[in-house]
Amino acid sequence: MQLLEMLGERLKGKEYYAKSLSGIILLNKWRSNLFWIEPTNKGFIYINGRWYQGRMLIVLEEKGLTAIN
């Protein structure tokens, strides 16, 4: 799952990839069973080819990661 925080253009240093490994989510240097992602300045989040506005919950399910807007 590719996560990009955007505000009209790619913000340098704000691109992250989330993946599941052994029952946890790995997001950059962080490890957890869920993550809240919230863009700054009313920005957007880009996940798997689609744009989303507002907070996004990333959770681990049997088949992989799920993003809930």
DSSP file (Angstrom, degrees, kcal/mol; ACC not computed):
  #  RESIDUE AA STRUCTURE BP1 BP2  ACC     N-H-->O    O-->H-N    N-H-->O    O-->H-N    TCO  KAPPA ALPHA  PHI   PSI    X-CA   Y-CA   Z-CA
    1    1 A M              0   0    0      0, 0.0    17,-2.6     0, 0.0     2,-0.5   0.000 360.0 360.0 360.0 125.2    0.0    0.0    0.0
    2    2 A Q  E     -A   17   0A   0     15,-0.2    46,-0.8     2,-0.0     2,-0.5  -0.853 360.0-167.6-100.3 129.4    1.5    3.3   -1.1
    3    3 A L  E     +AB  16  47A   0     13,-3.2    13,-2.9    -2,-0.5     2,-0.4  -0.971   8.3 176.0-119.7 123.2    0.6    6.4    1.1
    4    4 A L  E     -AB  15  46A   0     42,-1.4    42,-2.4    -2,-0.5     2,-0.6  -0.992  22.7-145.2-126.6 130.7    1.4    9.9   -0.2
    5    5 A E  E     - B   0  45A   0      9,-1.2     6,-0.9    -2,-0.4     2,-0.3  -0.850  32.5-179.0 -91.8 125.3    0.5   13.1    1.6
    6    6 A M  E     +AB  10  44A   0     38,-3.2    38,-3.2    -2,-0.6     4,-0.2  -0.914  33.1 176.3-129.2 150.1   -0.3   15.6   -1.1
    7    7 A L  S    S-     0   0    0      2,-1.3    36,-0.1    -2,-0.3    -2,-0.0  -0.532  88.8 -48.7-145.5  73.9   -1.4   19.3   -1.3
    8    8 A G  S    S+     0   0    0      3,-0.0     2,-0.3    -2,-0.0    -2,-0.0  -0.040 132.6  27.5  85.7 -32.3   -1.4   20.0   -5.0
    9    9 A E  S    S-     0   0    0     -2,-0.0    -2,-1.3     0, 0.0     2,-0.2  -0.973 101.5 -75.4-152.8 162.7    2.0   18.4   -5.5
   10   10 A R  E     -A    6   0A   0     -2,-0.3     2,-0.6    -4,-0.2    -4,-0.1  -0.420  43.3-138.6 -64.7 128.9    4.2   15.8   -3.9
   11   11 A L  E >   -     0   0A   0     -6,-0.9     3,-1.8    -2,-0.2    -6,-0.2  -0.810  27.5-111.3 -91.6 121.9    5.7   17.0   -0.7
   12   12 A K  E 3  S+     0   0A   0     -2,-0.6    -1,-0.1     1,-0.3     0, 0.0  -0.210  98.4  14.1 -55.0 133.7    9.3   15.9   -0.4
   13   13 A G  E 3  S+     0   0A   0      1,-0.1    -1,-0.3     2,-0.0    -3,-0.0   0.579  99.6 100.7  80.4   9.9    9.9   13.4    2.3
   14   14 A K  E <   +     0   0A   0     -3,-1.8    -9,-1.2    -9,-0.1     2,-0.5   0.163  48.1 108.4-113.8  18.1    6.2   12.6    2.8
   15   15 A E  E     +A    4   0A   0    -11,-0.2     2,-0.3    -4,-0.1   -11,-0.2  -0.847  42.6 173.3-100.4 128.7    5.9    9.3    0.8
   16   16 A Y  E     -A    3   0A   0    -13,-2.9   -13,-3.2    -2,-0.5     2,-0.5  -0.951  23.1-147.6-133.5 151.9    5.5    6.1    2.9
   17   17 A Y  E     -A    2   0A   0     -2,-0.3    11,-1.0   -15,-0.2     2,-0.4  -0.984  13.5-159.3-119.0 129.6    4.8    2.5    2.1
   18   18 A A  E     +D   27   0B   0    -17,-2.6     2,-0.3    -2,-0.5     9,-0.2  -0.863  17.6 165.5-106.4 142.0    2.8    0.4    4.5
   19   19 A K  E     -D   26   0B   0      7,-2.0     7,-3.5    -2,-0.4     2,-0.4  -0.981  32.3-116.9-149.1 160.0    2.9   -3.4    4.5
   20   20 A S  E     +D   25   0B   0     -2,-0.3     2,-0.3     5,-0.2     5,-0.2  -0.783  31.0 171.2-100.3 144.7    1.9   -6.3    6.8
   21   21 A L  E >   -D   24   0B   0      3,-2.4     3,-1.2    -2,-0.4    -2,-0.0  -0.891  66.6 -18.8-154.5 119.3    4.4   -8.6    8.3
   22   22 A S  T 3  S-     0   0    0     -2,-0.3     3,-0.1     1,-0.3    -2,-0.0   0.858 128.0 -45.8  52.5  43.4    3.8  -11.3   11.0
   23   23 A G  T 3  S+     0   0    0      1,-0.3     2,-0.3    38,-0.1    -1,-0.3   0.597 120.7  90.7  81.7  11.5    0.5   -9.8   12.1
   24   24 A I  E <  S-D   21   0B   0     -3,-1.2    -3,-2.4     9,-0.0     2,-0.5  -0.909  73.0-116.4-132.5 163.8    1.6   -6.2   12.4
   25   25 A I  E     -DE  20  32B   0      7,-3.6     7,-1.9    -2,-0.3     2,-0.6  -0.875  21.4-154.9 -99.8 129.8    1.7   -3.1   10.0
   26   26 A L  E     +DE  19  31B   0     -7,-3.5    -7,-2.0    -2,-0.5     2,-0.4  -0.926  17.2 173.0-103.0 122.8    5.0   -1.7    9.1
   27   27 A L  E >   -DE  18  30B   0      3,-2.7     3,-2.5    -2,-0.6     2,-0.3  -0.895  64.0 -60.2-133.6 101.7    4.9    2.0    8.1
   28   28 A N  T 3  S-     0   0    0    -11,-1.0   -12,-0.0    -2,-0.4    -1,-0.0  -0.466 120.7 -18.5  57.7-119.3    8.3    3.5    7.6
   29   29 A K  T 3  S+     0   0    0     -2,-0.3    -1,-0.3    -3,-0.1     2,-0.3   0.452 121.6  94.1 -94.5  -0.8   10.0    3.1   11.0
   30   30 A W  E <   -E   27   0B   0     -3,-2.5    -3,-2.7     2,-0.0     2,-0.4  -0.648  52.8-166.0 -97.4 150.4    6.7    2.5   12.9
   31   31 A R  E     +E   26   0B   0     -2,-0.3     2,-0.3    -5,-0.2    -5,-0.2  -1.000  26.5 129.9-134.1 131.1    5.1   -0.8   13.8
   32   32 A S  E     -E   25   0B   0     -7,-1.9    -7,-3.6    -2,-0.4     3,-0.1  -0.963  62.6-110.1-164.1 174.2    1.5   -1.2   15.0
   33   33 A N  S    S+     0   0    0     -2,-0.3    27,-1.0     1,-0.2     2,-0.3   0.529 103.3  10.6 -93.8  -7.8   -1.8   -3.1   14.5
   34   34 A L  E     -F   59   0C   0     25,-0.2     2,-0.3    -9,-0.1    -1,-0.2  -0.971  64.4-158.5-160.2 158.4   -3.4    0.1   13.1
   35   35 A F  E     -F   58   0C   0     23,-2.1    23,-3.3    -2,-0.3     2,-0.5  -0.999  11.1-146.3-139.6 140.3   -2.5    3.6   12.0
   36   36 A W  E     -F   57   0C   0     -2,-0.3     2,-0.5    21,-0.2    21,-0.2  -0.936  18.1-164.8-100.0 128.8   -4.4    6.9   11.7
   37   37 A I  E     +F   56   0C   0     19,-3.2    19,-2.6    -2,-0.5     8,-0.1  -0.964   9.9 177.1-113.5 128.8   -3.1    9.0    8.8
   38   38 A E        -     0   0    0     -2,-0.5    17,-0.1    17,-0.2     6,-0.1  -0.961  21.2-137.6-136.2 118.9   -4.1   12.7    8.7
   39   39 A P        -     0   0    0      0, 0.0     3,-0.4     0, 0.0     2,-0.2  -0.344  22.1-122.0 -71.3 154.5   -2.9   15.2    6.1
   40   40 A T  S >  S+     0   0    0      1,-0.2     3,-1.6     4,-0.1     4,-0.0  -0.560  84.8  16.6 -90.8 159.4   -1.9   18.7    7.1
   41   41 A N  T 3  S-     0   0    0      1,-0.3    -1,-0.2    -2,-0.2     0, 0.0   0.828 131.4 -60.1  50.7  42.7   -3.4   21.9    5.8
   42   42 A K  T 3  S+     0   0    0     -3,-0.4    -1,-0.3     1,-0.1    -2,-0.1   0.821  96.9 157.3  57.4  33.1   -6.6   20.2    4.3
   43   43 A G    <   -     0   0    0     -3,-1.6    11,-0.7     1,-0.1     2,-0.3   0.029  37.1-109.3 -76.8-171.4   -4.4   18.1    2.1
   44   44 A F  E     -BC   6  53A   0    -38,-3.2   -38,-3.2     9,-0.2     2,-0.4  -0.815  12.2-137.6-121.4 159.1   -5.1   14.8    0.4
   45   45 A I  E     -BC   5  52A   0      7,-3.3     7,-2.5    -2,-0.3     2,-0.6  -0.975  13.8-150.6-117.6 133.5   -3.9   11.2    0.9
   46   46 A Y  E     +BC   4  51A   0    -42,-2.4   -42,-1.4    -2,-0.4     2,-0.4  -0.920  21.2 172.3-107.6 117.2   -3.1    9.1   -2.1
   47   47 A I  E >   -BC   3  50A   0      3,-2.6     3,-1.5    -2,-0.6   -44,-0.2  -0.983  64.4 -24.3-131.3 122.5   -3.6    5.3   -1.6
   48   48 A N  T 3  S-     0   0    0    -46,-0.8    -1,-0.1    -2,-0.4     3,-0.1   0.860 128.5 -41.5  47.2  48.3   -3.4    2.7   -4.3
   49   49 A G  T 3  S+     0   0    0      1,-0.2     2,-0.3   -47,-0.1    -1,-0.3   0.523 119.1  97.2  85.6   5.9   -4.2    5.0   -7.2
   50   50 A R  E <   -C   47   0A   0     -3,-1.5    -3,-2.6     2,-0.0     2,-0.3  -0.957  64.5-129.7-131.0 149.7   -7.0    7.1   -5.5
   51   51 A W  E     -C   46   0A   0     -2,-0.3     2,-0.3    -5,-0.2    -5,-0.2  -0.759  24.3-176.6 -95.8 140.3   -7.1   10.4   -3.7
   52   52 A Y  E     -C   45   0A   0     -7,-2.5    -7,-3.3    -2,-0.3     2,-0.4  -0.984  13.1-149.8-134.7 146.7   -8.8   10.8   -0.3
   53   53 A Q  E     +C   44   0A   0     -2,-0.3    -9,-0.2    -9,-0.2     2,-0.1  -0.928  60.7  17.3-116.0 143.3   -9.4   13.8    1.9
   54   54 A G  S    S-     0   0    0    -11,-0.7    -2,-0.1    -2,-0.4    -9,-0.1  -0.395 104.5 -19.1  94.6-174.6   -9.5   13.7    5.7
   55   55 A R        -     0   0    0    -17,-0.1     2,-0.4    -2,-0.1   -17,-0.2  -0.310  56.3-159.1 -69.8 149.8   -8.3   11.1    8.2
   56   56 A M  E     -F   37   0C   0    -19,-2.6   -19,-3.2    -4,-0.1     2,-0.5  -0.999   6.5-149.5-132.9 131.5   -7.6    7.6    7.1
   57   57 A L  E     -FG  36  68C   0     11,-2.9    11,-2.9    -2,-0.4     2,-0.6  -0.892   9.6-159.5-100.3 126.3   -7.5    4.5    9.3
   58   58 A I  E     +FG  35  67C   0    -23,-3.3   -23,-2.1    -2,-0.5     2,-0.3  -0.933  19.0 174.8-106.5 119.9   -5.1    1.7    8.2
   59   59 A V  E     -FG  34  66C   0      7,-2.7     7,-2.6    -2,-0.6     2,-0.5  -0.870  30.0-119.1-125.8 158.1   -6.0   -1.7    9.7
   60   60 A L  E     + G   0  65C   0    -27,-1.0     2,-0.2    -2,-0.3     5,-0.2  -0.838  34.9 172.9 -98.1 128.8   -4.7   -5.2    9.2
   61   61 A E  E >   - G   0  64C   0      3,-3.4     3,-1.5    -2,-0.5   -38,-0.1  -0.757  48.8 -90.5-125.4 174.8   -7.1   -7.9    8.0
   62   62 A E  T 3  S+     0   0    0      1,-0.3     3,-0.1    -2,-0.2    -1,-0.0   0.868 125.9  42.0 -54.2 -41.4   -6.7  -11.5    7.0
   63   63 A K  T 3  S-     0   0    0      1,-0.2     2,-0.3    -3,-0.0    -1,-0.3   0.406 126.3 -84.1 -91.3   2.7   -6.1  -10.6    3.3
   64   64 A G  E <  S-G   61   0C   0     -3,-1.5    -3,-3.4   -45,-0.0     2,-0.3  -0.967  75.3 -10.6 135.3-151.4   -3.8   -7.6    4.0
   65   65 A L  E     -G   60   0C   0     -2,-0.3     2,-0.4    -5,-0.2    -5,-0.2  -0.632  49.7-163.3 -92.6 145.7   -4.2   -3.9    4.7
   66   66 A T  E     -G   59   0C   0     -7,-2.6    -7,-2.7    -2,-0.3     2,-0.5  -0.993   7.8-150.2-128.1 135.5   -7.4   -2.0    4.6
   67   67 A A  E     -G   58   0C   0     -2,-0.4     2,-0.5    -9,-0.2    -9,-0.2  -0.916  11.6-165.2-105.0 128.8   -7.8    1.8    4.4
   68   68 A I  E      G   57   0C   0    -11,-2.9   -11,-2.9    -2,-0.5    -2,-0.0  -0.965 360.0 360.0-118.6 121.4  -11.0    3.2    6.0
   69   69 A N              0   0    0     -2,-0.5    -1,-0.1   -13,-0.2   -14,-0.1   0.401 360.0 360.0 -98.3 360.0  -11.9    6.9    5.2
